[in-house]
Amino acid sequence: MNLRTPRVRGLGLVAWLAGILFFLPIAWMVLTSFHSEESAATNPPSFAASLTLDGYRDFFGTAGGASPWPALVNSTVASLASTLFVLVLALPAAYALSIRPVRKWTDVLFFFLSTKMLPVVAGLLPIYLFAKNAGMLDNIWLLVILYTSMNLPIAVWMMQSFLAEVPIAVIEAARIDGARLPTLLARVVAPVAMPGIAATALICFIFSWNELLFARVLSGVVAQTAPVFLTGFITSQGLFLAKVCAASLVISLPVLAAGFAAQDKLVQGLSLGAVK
């Protein structure tokens, strides 16, 4: 294809415009986080306003407010633990649906995806009543269990597509050498499908880190996560825009860092067939 044709240049221009359009709100959030509350609340906004770190001081509690570290630790524990459990459960399930397919495996995959069609709010009250009766309200491990169950269907669906790309000859050779299923999954299948596993892990981590509804309803003080802590800056009185932008930027950094660190694995994994 000639890269100098008007059609290609037009598509490139559209891609650049779309990228700038998606980047502008993030750039505006970053700029607003360095403004004072008075400057952030001006209409129209002031681009030449003086810069300050007051929003970040308020977020980190140096001005006398609540510390964000317990909430950040809770989000880290819930996201990492649930992602680990999802991978441990999804790998053998995806193996059974791809390399050694069960009968009507497409129906099984559809069932997994159908569990994501239920509105989250519809299951909120039963889960709340269960957690209350079990004495698990405001417990971080309840969120770990919920995030694992919420992300498991999409993880199985993605990893089934990834594992379908693993050469059968490699698996058969390992079986001839006497490898049992745990060894086969850990030393043969997982290394070959590592880009897909990394992509699945990253997506599950992002979903868990950003989840708000269940964390808001089922947690209080002990198990409060970072998104719930963020909503505490929104009040009915006073100015809070700069603090919210500073908090949003800090809370987004772990996800951005994870995405940047695994971007090559993510692109390589998604190109294996999960997104077609």
C-alpha positions in Angstrom: 0.0 0.0 0.0 1.3 3.5 -0.9 1.6 5.4 2.3 1.4 8.7 0.4 -2.1 8.2 -1.1 -4.7 10.8 0.0 -6.8 8.0 1.5 -4.0 6.8 3.8 -3.1 10.3 4.8 -6.8 11.0 5.5 -7.0 7.9 7.7 -3.8 9.0 9.5 -5.3 12.5 10.1 -8.5 10.9 11.5 -6.4 8.7 13.8 -4.4 11.7 15.1 -7.6 13.7 15.7 -9.2 10.8 17.6 -6.0 10.4 19.7 -6.0 14.1 20.6 -9.7 14.0 21.4 -9.2 11.1 23.8 -6.1 12.7 25.3 -7.5 16.2 25.9 -9.7 15.3 29.0 -6.6 13.6 30.6 -4.4 16.6 29.9 -7.1 18.9 31.3 -7.4 16.7 34.5 -3.6 16.8 34.9 -3.5 20.6 34.5 -6.4 21.2 36.8 -4.8 19.0 39.5 -2.0 21.6 39.8 -4.4 24.6 40.2 -5.9 26.0 43.3 -9.5 25.3 44.0 -10.5 28.9 43.1 -8.7 28.8 39.8 -10.1 25.3 39.0 -13.6 26.6 39.6 -13.4 29.6 37.2 -15.6 29.6 34.2 -14.3 29.9 31.5 -11.2 28.0 32.8 -8.0 29.9 33.3 -5.0 28.3 31.5 -2.5 30.9 32.9 -3.4 30.3 36.6 -0.6 29.8 39.0 0.4 26.2 39.8 0.3 24.6 43.2 0.5 21.3 44.9 -2.3 21.9 47.3 -4.5 19.3 45.6 -1.9 16.6 46.2 -1.3 17.7 49.7 -5.0 17.4 50.5 -5.1 13.9 48.8 -2.2 12.6 50.8 -3.5 14.0 54.1 -0.6 16.3 54.8 -3.2 19.1 55.4 -4.9 17.1 58.2 -7.2 14.9 56.1 -7.6 11.2 55.9 -4.6 9.2 54.6 -5.1 7.4 51.2 -2.6 4.7 51.9 -5.0 2.2 53.5 -7.4 2.5 50.6 -4.6 2.1 48.1 -3.3 -1.0 49.9 -6.8 -2.4 49.9 -7.2 -1.9 46.1 -3.8 -3.4 45.5 -4.6 -6.5 47.6 -8.1 -7.0 46.1 -6.9 -6.5 42.5 -3.7 -8.6 42.7 -5.3 -11.4 44.7 -8.4 -11.6 42.5 -6.3 -11.6 39.4 -4.1 -14.4 40.7 -7.2 -16.5 41.6 -8.7 -15.8 38.2 -5.6 -17.0 36.3 -5.4 -20.2 38.5 -9.0 -21.0 37.8 -9.2 -19.8 34.2 -6.2 -21.6 32.8 -7.4 -25.2 33.3 -11.0 -24.2 32.2 -9.6 -22.6 29.0 -7.5 -25.7 28.5 -10.5 -27.9 28.6 -12.4 -25.7 26.2 -9.6 -25.3 23.6 -6.9 -28.0 23.6 -9.1 -30.8 24.9 -12.6 -29.4 24.1 -15.6 -30.7 25.9 -18.9 -31.4 24.1 -20.7 -28.3 23.0 -17.9 -26.1 24.2 -19.3 -23.1 22.3 -22.4 -23.4 24.5 -20.2 -23.4 27.6 -18.5 -20.2 26.4 -21.8 -18.6 25.7 -22.9 -19.5 29.2 -19.8 -17.8 30.7 -20.5 -14.7 28.7 -24.2 -14.7 29.6 -23.3 -14.2 33.2 -21.9 -10.8 32.3 -25.3 -9.8 30.8 -26.9 -9.5 34.2 -26.9 -5.9 35.4 -24.6 -5.6 38.3 -27.1 -3.6 40.4 -29.6 -6.6 40.1 -27.3 -8.8 42.2 -26.3 -6.1 44.7 -29.1 -6.7 47.3 -28.7 -10.5 47.4 -24.9 -10.2 47.8 -25.3 -7.5 50.4 -27.7 -9.7 52.4 -25.4 -12.7 52.1 -22.4 -10.7 53.2 -24.4 -9.3 56.2 -25.6 -12.7 57.4 -22.1 -14.1 56.9 -20.5 -11.3 58.8 -18.3 -10.3 55.9 -19.3 -6.7 55.4 -16.3 -4.3 55.3 -14.0 -7.3 54.6 -11.4 -7.0 51.8 -11.6 -10.8 51.1 -15.3 -10.5 50.2 -14.2 -8.1 47.5 -11.5 -10.5 46.4 -14.1 -13.2 46.0 -16.5 -10.9 44.1 -13.9 -9.6 41.8 -12.7 -13.2 41.1 -16.2 -14.3 40.2 -16.9 -11.2 38.1 -13.7 -11.5 36.0 -13.6 -15.2 35.7 -16.0 -15.5 32.7 -14.2 -13.0 30.6 -10.9 -14.5 31.5 -12.0 -18.0 30.4 -13.3 -16.6 27.2 -10.1 -14.7 26.4 -7.7 -17.5 27.4 -9.7 -20.1 25.5 -8.9 -18.1 22.3 -5.2 -17.8 23.4 -4.7 -21.4 24.2 -6.3 -22.5 20.9 -3.1 -21.1 19.3 -0.8 -23.5 21.3 0.6 -26.2 19.0 -0.9 -29.6 19.8 2.4 -31.3 18.8 4.1 -29.6 21.7 1.5 -30.9 24.1 1.6 -34.4 22.7 5.3 -34.5 23.1 5.1 -33.5 26.7 2.5 -36.2 27.3 4.8 -38.8 25.8 7.5 -37.7 28.2 5.1 -38.4 31.1 4.0 -34.9 31.9 0.9 -34.8 34.0 -1.8 -32.1 33.7 -0.4 -29.6 36.4 3.1 -29.9 34.8 1.7 -29.6 31.4 -0.2 -26.4 32.2 2.7 -24.8 34.2 5.7 -25.8 32.0 4.3 -26.2 28.5 1.0 -24.4 28.0 1.6 -21.3 30.2 5.0 -20.3 28.7 3.7 -20.6 25.1 0.5 -18.7 25.9 2.2 -16.1 28.2 1.4 -13.1 26.1 -2.3 -14.0 26.2 -2.1 -14.7 29.9 -0.5 -11.4 30.5 -3.2 -9.6 28.5 -5.9 -11.4 30.5 -4.2 -10.6 33.8 -3.9 -6.9 32.9 -7.5 -6.6 31.9 -8.7 -8.4 35.1 -6.5 -6.1 37.2 -7.9 -3.0 35.6 -11.5 -4.2 36.0 -10.8 -5.0 39.7 -9.0 -1.7 40.4 -11.7 0.4 38.8 -14.7 -1.3 40.4 -16.8 1.1 42.5 -20.3 -0.1 43.1 -19.7 -3.2 45.2 -16.8 -1.6 47.0 -19.0 1.4 47.8 -21.9 -0.7 49.2 -20.0 -3.6 50.8 -17.1 -1.7 52.4 -16.9 0.9 55.1 -13.6 2.0 56.7 -11.5 -1.2 57.0 -12.0 -2.4 53.4 -12.4 0.9 51.7 -10.8 0.9 48.2 -9.2 3.7 46.3 -12.2 4.5 44.0 -14.4 4.7 47.2 -11.8 7.0 48.8 -11.9 9.2 45.7 -15.7 9.8 46.0 -15.1 11.1 49.5 -13.7 14.3 48.0 -17.0 15.2 46.4 -19.1 17.2 48.7 -22.3 19.3 48.5 -20.5 22.4 49.9 -17.2 24.0 49.0 -14.8 23.5 46.1 -13.3 20.1 45.4 -12.4 20.0 41.6 -8.6 20.3 42.0 -8.5 17.7 44.8 -10.6 15.3 42.7 -8.4 15.7 39.7 -5.2 15.2 41.8 -6.8 12.1 43.5 -7.9 10.7 40.1 -4.4 11.1 38.6 -2.7 9.4 41.6 -5.3 6.5 41.6 -4.9 6.0 37.9 -1.1 5.7 38.0 -0.9 2.0 39.0 -3.2 1.1 36.1 -1.2 3.2 33.7 2.1 1.8 35.0 0.8 -1.8 34.7 -0.4 -1.1 31.1 2.9 0.6 30.1 4.9 -2.3 31.6 2.9 -5.0 29.8 2.1 -3.1 26.6 4.1 -5.4 24.4 2.6 -8.5 26.0 -0.9 -6.9 25.7 -0.6 -6.2 22.0 1.0 -9.5 21.3 -1.7 -11.3 23.4 -4.6 -9.6 21.8 -3.3 -10.3 18.4 -3.4 -14.1 19.1 -7.1 -14.1 18.5 -9.0 -12.8 21.5 -10.1 -9.8 19.5 -11.1 -10.7 16.0 
